[in-house]
Amino acid sequence: MSKIMINCEIIICTEKGRLEYLSKLLISSLRNFGGKYKDLPIYSYAPRREMKPERETLRFFENYNVVYVNEEINENYSNYPLANKPLCCAYHEKNSKAEYLLFLDSDTLFLQEPTQLFCDLDYDIKINPTDYSNIGTDLEFRKNEGEYWEKLYKLLKIKRRKEVKCTVDKEQILEYYNSGLVLVKKSKKIFSNWENNFINVWQEGLSPIRGNFFIEQSVLSATIAQMELNIGQLGPKYNYPITSYSKKWKGLYPYSLKKIHHIHYHKLFQKEAINTVHYKISKTPNGKLINELIQEILL
């Protein structure tokens, strides 16, 4: 095993169905291309009773040194799968002795060693703003889903109002972050606060007009503001939104993938996957092997 340079544990969620294949690809990418971080401990949660992964997936976990946590953590919000994230992260935070915790969406993968992710760790949390403004609003709660954010800030008694720039459409909005990759100092208890705030918001029946899909991510963003955390932005090398991949976004999000360490691909790699993207991935340092893994595991 390689010498791990940081006391960090990775949290992912793996439930029955397509999420099993996404998790396998993510795990394979870290174990194969993670360099000195390839052996970081990974904990996979299946928090809903009816969504336990198949035996073959559990064997895969054993082969790749992944700890499977078989705890029914999401019993009260089982109709809302995204509740898995704050609930599992908080559960792990309360039971871990690691110094840092890294949550990853399963529809992400590593293209190469995530060196810069673990550099400059003076921050409470490392995370990127959302790709697009989406349900975001302005500092005065006047635009878009402003009424939701105003109620959210009032409910959670948030004083700070800070702007961030969306990574793709470059719009300046009230701080709103992408929860696909979140690195935290465990001692700050960020995930526990996220869980408590989520439960509070859910019980109040508060949600954007566009629906509850966005509650988990917006509540994390509100928690960051509530705790007045010191934030380190990850930059374009991490949680890179490959679904926004085009010359139009050249700049902060470069057209070349050669220097990108970690991508967020959402539903891109299916049978109708875009050949151009596969070609561009093939030009990255580990591209041939990555495309083979995508073909073998997902297609």
N, C-alpha and C positions, 0 to 999 in steps of 0.2 A: 504493500500500500504506500501511496505517496505521503509525504509529510504535509499535514494540513497546517496552514499558516494562521488560521483564525478559529476561535472557539464559537462556531456558528452551526445551527441546525436548520435544515430546510423543511418546510411544511407544504404539503400538497394535499389535494382532495381527489380521491379516485373512487367513483361509484360505477355501478354496473352499466354497461353499454359502451358508447363511443369514448367516454371519458377514460376508460381502461386503456384504450389504444393511444390516446393523447398522452397519458401519464407514462406509458412505456417509452414513447418517443422522447419525452422530456428527460426521463431518467437515463435512457441510453445516451442522449446527447451530452449530459453532464459527465457520466462515467467514461465516455470515450474522448471527449474534447475539453474537459474541464481543467486539464493541466494539473497544477499543484492543488487545485480545489476539487478534483474529480471524486475524492473519497469523502467529501462532506456528508455527515449523517443526513439521511432523508427519512422523514416520517410521513406516511400516507394514511389519511383518514377517510373512512367511509361512515359518515355520521348518521345516516338514515337507515333504519332497520331493513327496509325492503330493497335497498340499493347496494347490498354487499357485492363486491367483485367476484368474478368466477375463480375457480381453483387454479386455472392456468395462470391467471394474473398473480395470484398469491405465490405460485412457484416462481414466477418472474421476479417478484419482490425478493424472495429468498436468494435467487441467483445474483441479484444486483445489490444485495446488502441494504435493502429498504425495510424499515420497521413498519409493519402494518398495525394500525391502531383500530381495534374492533370495539369501539365504544359508541353507543347510541347517544351522541351529543346533540343532534338536531331532532328532538322529539316534538317540541312545541311548534316548530316552524317548518315542518316537513313538506308543506306545499310551496315553500319558497326555497328552492335549492341554493340560492346565493347566500342564504343565512349560514350555510356551511362555513363560509370563510371567516367571519368574525367569531363564530362559536368554536371552531376548531383551533384557530389561532390563539384565542384566549385560554382554551383548555391546555394547549401545549405550553403557553407562556407560564401558566401556574404550576406546571409539572416538570419544567426543564431547568437544567443547571447551566445551560449555555449562556454565553455573554451576549450573543447576537442571534436573532431569528430572522429567517428569510422566507417569506411566503411567495409562492409562485403559482400562477394560473397554469393549469395543465396544458393549455393550448399555446405554450411557449416552448422554445428550445434554445440550446446554446450552440453557437457556431464555432466558438473557440474559447480559450481560457478567460474567465471573467475577471481579469486582473484589476481593472479600475473600480469594479464594484466594491472591492474590499480595501481600497485605498482611501485615505482621508476620512477616518471614522470618528471625527469629532462631533458629528451630527447626531441628533436623537433619532432621526429617520432619514432614509434615502428612498426617493420616490420621484416619479415624473408627473407633471401635469397631464391632464387628459389630452388626447390627440385633437379633439374638436370640442367646441364649446357645448354642444349637445344641450343638456338641461341646465347648463351654467347660467349665471346671471352677473350683473355688475355690482359694484360696492353699495349702491343704493337700493338694490333689489327691485329695479324697475324693468329690467329686460327679461324676456323669456320666462323661466320658471321662478321668477323673483319672489312670488308669494310663498312658494314652498320653502325657499331658502330663508326667507324672513321668519317664517314660523319655526323652522328648524333651529335657527340661531337663537330665537327667543326661548324655545323649549329647553335647549341645552345651555342657556345662559352664556353665550359666547360673546366676548367683548372685541376680539381682534377681527379686523376686516383688512384683508391683504389681497392684492392682485397677483395672478400668475398669467403667463402667456401659454396658450395651448400649443402643443408641439407641432401640429400640422397646419391648422388654419390660422395660427398666430394671433388669434383674438385674445385680448386682455379681459380676464373675467375674475370674479371672486374665487379665491383659491379652491380648486377642484382637481383632484388627483386620480390617476389611473391605478387601480388596485391589483393589476396583473403581476407586479413585482414590487414587493415592499420589504425593505431591510430595516430592522429596528434594533435599538438597544433594549434588551429584555428588562433591564432595571427600571425603565421608564413606564412599564405597564401600559403601553399604548394599546395592545390588543385587548386587554381586559377592559379598558375604557371604551374601546370600539364596541365590544360586546354589550356592555351596559347601556351605551347610548343607542345601539341598534334595538335592543329590547324596549327601551323607553319610547323610541320613535314608533316602533311597530305597535305597541300597546295603545299609543295615542291615535293610531290610524292615519298617520301623516305620510303622504306620498306625493310625488310629482304628478301633474296632470297626465303625463305620458305613461304612468304606471309604476308599479313597485319594482320593476327590473333595476332601477337606478338607486334604490334605497341603500343597499349595502355600500356602494362606492361613495355616494354623497355623504353618508354618515361617517365613513372613515375620514373624508375630507373635513367635515365639521369637527370631528374629534381632534384632528391635527390643529385646527384653529382654536378650539376650546382649550387645549393643553398648551397653546402658544409654543409649539415645538420648534426647535432649530432644524431646518430642513436642508438636506443636500439633494439637489436635483441630479439625476443619473446621467442626463445627456442622451444624445442620439444613439449611443452604442448599446443601450439596454432598453428592453421592452419596445424595441423598434417595431412600428406598426406596418408590417410588410403588406398589409391589405391596402395601404395608402401609397404603395410603391410606384412612383412614376416620376418622370422628369419634372413635372409640375412642382414637386416638393423639394427639388434640389436646393441645398442650402443647409439648414439645420438637419434635415433628413436627406443625406446624400444618396444619389442614385446607385453608387457602388456599394456592394455589401461586404467588400473585402475587410473593412475595419470594424464591422458590426460584430458584437460579441453575443448578443441575445435578441431573438425576434419573437414577436407576438403575432401569430398567423390566423387566429380565430378559426373560420371555417374554410380557409383557402385550400388546404391540402386534402382535397377529396378527388373523386374520379375525374371531375372536370377541372382539376388543378391547372394553373396557367403555365404553359411551357416556358414562357419567358422568365418567370421567376425561378423555375428549376435550373434554367441555363445560368442565370446570374448566381444562384447558390453554388453551382458547379465551379465558379471562378473564385470562390472563397478558399482559404487554406485547407479546410476539411470537406470541401464541397462535394466531392465524389461520394465519400462515405455517408455524408448527411443525406444526399438524395437517395442512396441505397436504403438507408434506414426509413426514410419517408415512404419509399416504394414498398418495402417489406412490411412495415407495421401498419400504415394507414391506408394504402391503396389496394 
